[in-house]
Amino acid sequence: MASDTALHIADSHVGERCIVLLHGYLESMTVWDEFAYLLTPHARVITLDLPGHGISLVTGEVHTMEYLADTVADALDALGVERCTLVGHSMGGYVALAFAERHADKLAGLVLLHATPNSDTEEKAADRQREIDAIVAGRKELLVRKAAARRFAEQNRKRFADEIEDCIEIALLCEDEGIVAILRGMGERPDRNEMLSKLNVPQLFIFGRNDDYISTERAEAVVTRHPQAEVAWLEQSGHMGFIEEAQLCAETIINFAR
């Protein structure tokens, strides 16, 4: 377990239900700041910096999704949270899946927000290695700027220019060693489709129709494979639906958590 890992955590403290938000790659808990306000009237909301991102510690050369999941579980124990609706955005979804595999008794519900239970394809694995090489070579800012814009639907990039800049600033604060450790951990993660199919916990997929990372075709294949899960489509979103269509995304999660 990961009980000795220092974490940066925010907790609204109030609410019958608890919703835990796990950020994605090159993000931190601050990416949820505006979105969390939409949820707090309806539930206790907890956000945290996953180890290797934000200001939480880097603890090794590889941060596996299992290690991150155990860190989240330990944090919830320390906060006295017995069960929660766990929302994982992108990489946070990979952590949420590992959490579901290892700590299902702590889940009231599982939400994969722009994330799938698939493992990396060979092409994606090669992309991750290129990103590691870029970080090691000192090209983090170039990598971050390109990734930040790509996360938003093309038609939304001008309207969310300030938010894209915020995402860039958040990413640049992440330590190089933490980014590399996270990339290696994502590359090592297994396929969790079978686990998800057998998981006796309410499940929700939220996908964006204009997601440049998860195509509609890929998302629909996941939906077809998992009829046990609810699904919501954000028609005007790319990979950042909790920013691009914040109100609809929040309402979807709140209704699911109820």
N, C-alpha and C positions, 0 to 999 in steps of 0.2 A: 504493500500500500504506500501512499504518498503523503502521510500525515505530517511529515516534517517540511513540506514545501510551503514557503510563504506565498500568500496570494493577496492580490488587491481585489476587494469585494465591495459591492454596494448592495444594500438591503433596505427595501421600503418598510419592512417589519409588519405592516398592517394588511389583514385580509384572511378570509377563511381558506381560500385556495392559494397555492404557491405556484408561480410560474418562474422558471429559471431560464435565462437567455444565454446561450453560448455563442460567442462571436466566431467569425470565420478567419481564414488565413489573411495575414497582413492587416488585421483589425485588432481592436481592443474593446473593453467593456464600454468605452465612451461612444462607440458607434451606435449604441442603443439609447443614448440619453433622451432624444426626442421621442422615440418610440415607446420607451418605458413609461412616459407620462400618460400615454393613451391606455396603458394597462393598469396602472396603479389604482384607479378608482374601483377596479373590479377584483384585484388579487394582490397578494404580496408578491413583489417582483425582486428577484435577485439577479445581479449581473456580476461577472468576475473576469479578470484578465487570466486567460489560460497560460500556464507556464511557457515562457518563450516569447510571449507577446505582451504588449502593454508594459507595466512595471512589475509584473510577477517574475520570479526568478527563472533563469536558465539553469537547468540542473544536470545536463549531460549533452552528449553529441547527438543523441536521438531521443526525441520525445514521442513515444508511441501513443496511439490513440487510447490504448488500454491504460497507460500511465496517466494521461490527462483525465480519463474517465474516473479513475480511482481518486485523483486529486479533487475532482468535483464531488464525489461521494463523501470524501472526508470533510470537505467544506460544509456540505449539507448537514452532516452529523454534528459538526461543531456549532452550527446555527440552529440546531434543534428541529430541522425539517425532516419529517418522517416520509412524506410522499410529495411529489411535485409533478407538474406538467413541464417536461423538458423540451425546450425549443432550441434546435441547433441550426445555425445558418452556415451553409456551405461546409467548410472544414468542421465547424461546430456540430454539424449533423453527423460527421464521422465519429466525433467524440460521443455524441448522444447515442449512436448505435452501439459503440463499445460499452457505454454505460448500461444500456438496455440488456446487453448480453451478460454483464457481470453484476448488475444491481437492479434487476427488474422489480424487486420488491419495493423499491423506493419510487416507482413510477406510477403516477395516476394517468399519464398520457405521454405520448411521444410525438413531437412535431419535427418533421424534416423540412426545413425552409431552404429551398434551392439546394437540395442535397439528395443523393441517392445511396442505396446500400451496395452499389457496385464497387469492385476494386478497380485499380488503375488499368487502363489499356497500355499496351506497349508504347503507343504514341504519347500518352499522358506521362508515363514514367520517364520518357526521354525529355519531355518538357520540364519536368521537375528537376532533372539533373542539369539542364541548361540554366534553370533559375539558381540552383546551388552554385554553379560555376560563375554566374554573373555576380552573385553576392560576394563570393570569395575574391573575385577580381575587382571589387569596389564599385560595381555598377548598380548598386541598390536603387538609387534615385531614379535612374532610367527605367528599371524594372517596375518600380512602384507607380510611376506616373502612367505608364502604359496600362498596367493592370487596373488602376483606379477608374480610368475612363471606360475601359471595356466592360466593367461590371454593370454599367447603366445602359439601358436600351438606347440605341443611337438617337432616337427622336427625343429622348429625355436629357441628353447631355448638356445642352445649352441651358435648359431650365434648372438643372441641378448642378451648375458649375461650382457654386459655393460648397455644396456637399461633396463634390469630387475633390476639391481642394482640402476639405476636412479629412477625407479618407487618405489623401496623400500624407498629410501631417501626422495622422495616427500611425500610418505604416512606417514612416521615417523614424519614429520614436522607438520602434522595435529593434532590439539588439540583433546584429548580424548573426551571431551564434544561435540566437533563439529562432530566427527565421529558418536557418539551415537545419536545426534540430527538428523543427516542425515539418519541413519538407521531407526529410528522411522518414519521419514517422508516418506521414500520409502515404508515402510510397510503399511502406511495409504493410499497410492495413489489408486484412483479408476481405473477400467478398462476404457480405452479411445478409444476402437475400434469404437464405434458408432460415437463418435465425429469426429474421423479421417475420417470415411467414408463420413461424411457430409461436411467436411472442404473444402472450395472452394479455396484451395491454392495448387500449385504444390508440390508434395511429392516424396521423394526418400528414399528407404531403401537400406542400404549397409550392407551385411552380410558376415561373414567369413565361409568358408566351414569346417574349423577345430576349430570352436568356442566351447570351453568346457562349456560355460555358456548358449549359445543359439544353440541347435542342429539344423542340417540342416532340420530335420523333423519339428521342431517347427517354424523355419524361413519360410519354404515353406507353412505352414498353415497360417501364417500371410500374406504372399504374395497372396495366393489364396483368402483370405478374403478381400483384398484391391487391386482390379484390377485398381483402379484409380491412384495408385502409380507406379513410375518407380522402378526398382530393379537392383542392381548390386551385383555380387558375387565376392569376393576376394578368389580365389581358393587356395592360399598358406597362408592364414591368420587364426589366432585364433580370439581373442576378441580385438586385438590391430592393426587392419588393417592399421591405419594411421601411424604406425611404421613399421609393417611387410611388407606391400606393399604400401609404402608411395606415390611413384610416381603415381601409378595407382589410388589410392584412391583420390589423389589431382586432377588428371585429370578428374575423374568422378564428383567430386564436382564442379569444374570450369565449365565443360560443362553443368551441371545442372543449375548452377547459371546464365549462359548466356541465 
